Amino acid sequence: MAKTPGDNTQHIGQAIQELLKSYHIKSKFDEANLVSSWEEMVGKPVAKRTKKVFLKNKVLFVELDSPSMKHDLNLHKIQIIELFQKKFGIEVIKEIVIM
């Protein structure tokens, strides 16, 4: 679809992103999306052992009920951060704290 001068059409995704920014709720929207994607991003075995996931100040806090899984996730924190940054953007998450 070619744009002509004076044509104000835009992709619906772009319009939604601009709306979220204008209401200053984009970060909350991104946080909710990231938290709801936890199982998809880390898989069912990890998600089943996850008691709580929340994002605060660009830090993802993850509470697990398995000491061995805590250890494994701590070893792979950088890869997990990179996965989330690839999907949601580098500005959404900077660190992970495994509890």
C-alpha positions as CSV (number, residue, x, y, z in Angstrom):
1,M,0.0,0.0,0.0
2,A,1.6,3.2,-1.2
3,K,1.4,6.3,1.0
4,T,0.3,9.5,-0.6
5,P,0.9,13.0,0.8
6,G,-1.6,13.7,3.5
7,D,-2.3,10.0,4.0
8,N,-2.3,9.3,7.7
9,T,-2.8,5.6,7.6
10,Q,-0.5,3.4,9.7
11,H,-0.1,-0.2,10.8
12,I,-2.5,-1.1,13.7
13,G,0.5,-2.4,15.8
14,Q,2.2,0.9,15.4
15,A,-1.0,2.8,16.3
16,I,-1.4,0.7,19.5
17,Q,2.2,1.2,20.5
18,E,1.8,5.0,20.1
19,L,-1.4,4.9,22.1
20,L,0.3,3.0,24.9
21,K,3.2,5.5,24.9
22,S,0.8,8.5,24.9
23,Y,-1.0,7.2,28.0
24,H,2.3,6.3,29.6
25,I,1.3,2.6,30.0
26,K,3.6,1.0,27.5
27,S,6.0,-0.2,30.2
28,K,3.1,-1.8,32.2
29,F,1.9,-3.5,29.0
30,D,5.4,-4.8,28.2
31,E,5.7,-6.1,31.8
32,A,2.4,-7.9,31.7
33,N,3.3,-9.5,28.3
34,L,6.7,-10.6,29.6
35,V,5.3,-12.2,32.7
36,S,2.5,-13.9,30.9
37,S,5.1,-15.3,28.4
38,W,7.2,-17.0,31.1
39,E,6.0,-20.6,30.3
40,E,6.3,-20.1,26.6
41,M,9.9,-18.7,27.0
42,V,11.3,-21.2,29.5
43,G,9.1,-24.3,28.9
44,K,6.6,-26.3,30.9
45,P,9.1,-28.1,33.3
46,V,10.5,-24.7,34.6
47,A,7.0,-23.1,34.6
48,K,5.6,-25.9,36.8
49,R,8.3,-25.3,39.4
50,T,7.8,-21.5,39.3
51,K,5.9,-20.1,42.2
52,K,6.0,-16.4,41.3
53,V,7.2,-14.2,38.4
54,F,7.1,-10.4,38.4
55,L,9.0,-7.5,36.9
56,K,10.0,-4.4,38.8
57,N,12.3,-1.7,37.5
58,K,13.4,-3.8,34.6
59,V,14.4,-6.7,36.9
60,L,12.6,-10.0,36.5
61,F,12.1,-11.7,39.8
62,V,11.5,-15.5,39.6
63,E,10.6,-17.6,42.7
64,L,11.1,-21.4,42.2
65,D,10.3,-24.3,44.4
66,S,13.2,-26.4,43.3
67,P,16.8,-25.7,44.6
68,S,18.3,-27.6,41.6
69,M,16.3,-25.6,39.1
70,K,17.3,-22.4,40.9
71,H,20.9,-23.4,40.4
72,D,20.3,-24.2,36.7
73,L,18.5,-21.0,36.0
74,N,21.3,-19.0,37.7
75,L,23.8,-20.6,35.4
76,H,21.7,-19.6,32.3
77,K,20.6,-16.1,33.4
78,I,22.4,-14.4,30.5
79,Q,20.7,-16.7,27.9
80,I,17.3,-16.2,29.5
81,I,17.7,-12.4,29.5
82,E,18.8,-12.5,25.8
83,L,15.7,-14.6,24.9
84,F,13.4,-12.1,26.6
85,Q,15.2,-9.1,25.1
86,K,15.0,-10.6,21.7
87,K,11.2,-11.0,22.0
88,F,10.4,-7.8,24.0
89,G,13.2,-5.4,23.4
90,I,16.3,-4.6,25.3
91,E,14.6,-1.8,27.3
92,V,12.1,-4.1,29.0
93,I,14.4,-6.4,31.0
94,K,18.0,-5.8,32.3
95,E,18.4,-8.5,35.0
96,I,16.9,-11.6,36.5
97,V,16.8,-12.4,40.2
98,I,16.2,-16.1,41.0
99,M,14.7,-16.6,44.4
